[in-house]
Amino acid sequence: MGKTIAIVDYGAGNIASIRNALEYLGMESVLAEKARQLREAAGIVFPGQGNFGRAMQYMENAGTKEVLMEEILSGKPYLGICLGMQVLFEGSDESPGRDGLGVFRGRCRRFSVERKIPLIGWAKVMKKPGSKAFAGVEDGSYFYFVNSYFAVPEDKGIVSGTSFYGEEFCSAVGKGNVVGLQFHPENSGKNGIMMLENFKEMMR
């Protein structure tokens, strides 16, 4: 296994920002279009925005969905950003009938508040004690969000951060080798860079 980070190709999204952030931290990355690239990588990042169902269908067609699940369950460090966090769950109201990776029990649901949706902009994240993903980040720090849906985990023990947008919602999860962030660390200044640094530490 090399030192390269595999950025999951799911047929959508702008990966330039995350690639630039990883490069800034001295982390080499490759857009993983093939299963082999996921297997050979030291860690996996699933970035960005897009449609839940279309992303899952794209990976099924590409033959990378099952391998991605296998690599996560084998203990390989995984960072899911925005949609990359949501696909960790069993499904989403965005795409009824389309299964997610099912690494965690639970589904993603749409904001039901009388506010502009999607949430676009900065929001505070209240971190849970002991979260390695948030090491060095002050509680209540602001991060950049772009989302209409959010995960509702059955196991509240995996929730590592919460935020508020008319209602409290899960904005970060973590367990073992898996970190999921509803916000975009690559667009969140020094706090986001700190979280990417913490992911880098997971791969040591």
HELIX and SHEET records of a PDB file:
HELIX    1   1 ALA A   16  TYR A   24  1                                   9    
HELIX    2   2 ALA A   35  GLU A   40  1                                   6    
HELIX    3   3 PHE A   52  ALA A   62  1                                  11    
HELIX    4   4 LYS A   65  LEU A   73  1                                   9    
HELIX    5   5 LEU A   83  GLN A   86  1                                   4    
HELIX    6   6 LYS A  132  PHE A  134  5                                   3    
HELIX    7   7 LYS A  156  ILE A  158  5                                   3    
HELIX    8   8 PRO A  185  ASN A  187  5                                   3    
HELIX    9   9 GLY A  189  MET A  202  1                                  14    
SHEET    1   A 9 SER A  29  ALA A  32  0                                        
SHEET    2   A 9 ILE A   5  VAL A   8  1                                        
SHEET    3   A 9 GLY A  43  PHE A  46  1                                        
SHEET    4   A 9 TYR A  78  ILE A  81  1                                        
SHEET    5   A 9 VAL A 178  LEU A 181  1                                        
SHEET    6   A 9 GLU A 168  LYS A 175 -1                                        
SHEET    7   A 9 VAL A 159  PHE A 164 -1                                        
SHEET    8   A 9 LEU A 119  LYS A 127 -1                                        
SHEET    9   A 9 SER A 141  ASN A 147 -1                                        
SHEET    1   B 3 GLY A  91  SER A  92  0                                        
SHEET    2   B 3 GLY A 106  ARG A 110  1                                        
SHEET    3   B 3 TYR A 149  PRO A 153 -1                                        
END                                                                             
